[in-house]
Amino acid sequence: MKIFLDTIGCRLNQAEIETMSRQFRVAGHEIVASADRADMAVVNTCAVTTQAASDSRGKVRAIARAGVSEIAATGCWTTLQPKEAASLPNVKYIITNEKKDLLVSEILGLPKESFDHEPIDRVPIPGLHRRTRAFIKVQDGCDNQCTFCITTLARGEGRSRHIGDVIRDVNSALAGGSKEIVLTGVHLGSWGNDFGLHLRDLVKALLQDTDLRRLRLSSLEPWDLDADFFSLWEDARLMPHLHLPLQSGSDSTLKRMARKTTTDSFRELVDAARAAICDVAVTTDLIAGFPGETEAEFAETLGFVTEMNFSGGHVFSYSPRPGTGAARMKGQVKPELRKKRNRILQESIERSARSYRERFIGKSMPVLWESTTEYDEFGWRMEGWTGNYLRVSATAPSPRWNELDNVFLQEMGEGVIRGEIH
């Protein structure tokens, strides 16, 4: 049977469909790059914003229009809205998050033990989700109660995967040719809390017990870390990039969000990271127009974001999610004002990101190529990432997908640095 896999949202969703891909392949099925070639499709949905929920519905409808008669819907939006998901065209299976790890065995009618043996090598999913980097799920769920977040309701309580299971998945990815491993989770920094360990213990084990070449950590909540954590970066295989969600630069807004941080503690953490990790990129997430956000609070956020001089980030206009505390708060900010504040914060982030990128013009850095396309008489055009998450493009006479090259960074482009392979 030919299977098409698609996903919306976070890196954790990407990690999960990579696991599904391996399990379908273990059972003898083929993963295809487009829905019009598939007998069955699985869509891993998202609900973090109203737009993500809309995109999830749109994905399912598009796959049905492509002629796929059996669709399995899973993920956060499906978990929160199972009846609506079931009403979409050609949806035959509704798999909520609590049963997602058993999705392949339930669809195929195989015992879960069928997939417990040593997994086959990772092969990147064909099509849009073909990645050089292997996303490895190490944790799921979240015990935080951030008032804007629907994910806690959709994913449940925090729970960690055991070190041995993570090492097995990493070795599978390495055997499949992956040059970079990315650890993912809903609340990655809480890994190990449920059995008396800390994320640093997992990182140390992977650096010690596997032959990985590049290890990257996805989003980390600032309250899970201390200055000592950054000593791990003495091992150059850890990529110098930290994504630390701030959400707001106003302490009063952070309090309404129920974030376990303040601007002072966040500043201290970033200062410690920059002191310990050479050329570290610090990126963030921000929410514009959170309920009750006054002009003064927004000015505090803008000032703090400017001070932090982030290397990049994502800005989201506040999106009320039913069932969350923030959706019930008074003082909901008008959508047009949310969009205006979003644009202002985006401009601030873009200025500091460009300033950060400019520091590396004229230097040579290793780049892992993520995509390759034919480029007329020049051969092939590649795009990829440095260790500190600079997006780089270059040309070569042959495709270099999933290869590491030293690249001389020549000039700034629009969101990308143009370089030349040494």
C-alpha positions, 0 to 999 in steps of 0.5 A: 500500500502507498501511504502519504504523510502530511503534517501542520505545526511544530517540529514534534509533529514532524518527529511523529510522522517520521516515526510513522514513516519507519513503522509503515516501512517496517510493515512493508508499505511505501511512503510516497511524496504526493497525495495523488499517488497514495492509497491512504494518507495520515494528517498530523494536525495542529491547533495552536492558533485558529489559522493552524486549525484552519490549515489542518482542515484544509490539508484533509480536504485537499488530500481528499480532492486528490483522490485518497479514499482513506484518511487518518486524522490525528494530532492536536486539532483532531484530539480537540475536535474529533467530531468535526474531524470525522465529518471531513471528506474521506476521513476513516480513522480518528486517532487522538493524541493519547493513541497516536503512538499506536496509530500505525498498528491500529490502522494496519491491525498489527500488534504493537509488538511488531514495531518494538524490535530494532527499527530500520534505518531512517529514510527522509520522508519524500515530498515537502517534509523531506528533511536532512535533519532527523527530528527525534521525539523525546518528550510529550505533554506539558504540565505548565498552565500558560493561559494562552496555550491549548497544547496542554489540553490537546497533549496531556501531562508531561511524560519523558521517553527513556534514554535507551529508547531515544538512543535507539532512534538516534542510532536509526537516524544515523544509520540512515545517513542523518548528519544532524539530530534535533531533539523535540518535545512539547516541553523539552526542558522538562525531560526527565522530571518524571524519573528524577533526571534533567535534560542535561543527562539526556544530552550527555548520554547522546554525546557519549553513547552515539556517533552523532555529528551535530546535535540541536535542541528545539524550543526550551522554556527559560525556567528549565535552565540555569547557567551551568546548563550551557557548559554542555556546549564545550562539546562542539557537536552541540549546535550554538543555537538556543530558541527561548520563548519569551512571549512578552517583554512586560512583567505584568503581561507575563504574569497574566500569561502565567509564564514562570519567568520575568524579564530580569531572569530572562535577561540573566539567562541570555547573558549567561548563554552568550558568555558561555557559547561562542557566537550563539544565536538566541531566537524567541517567540512573541505574542502580540496583542495578548488580552489586556495588553496596554500601550505601556505594556506593549512599549515595555515589550518592544523595548525589551525585545530591542535590548535582547537583540535576538538573532531571529524569532517568530511573532504571533498575533494573539489567537483566542483558543476555546478552553484556555484562560486567556480566551475568558479574560477581559480586555481582548485586544482588537484584531487590527491592533494585534496585527499592527503590534505584530508588524512592529515586533516583526520589524524589530526582530528583523533588524536585530536578526539582520545585524546578527547575520552581518557579523558573519559576512566574510567568514567560512562556516560549515553548512548542512544542505537541506534542499537542492534544486536545478539552477540553469547553466549554473548547475544546482542551487542549495540552501542549508543551515549553519550550526548557529542557524544562519540560512545559506545558499550556494551553487555547485555543479552537482547536488549536495543534499545532506552534505556538509560543506565549508562555505565562504559567506559572501553577501546578504540576501533577502533572509538568506546569506549567499556563499561560495563552497570552498 
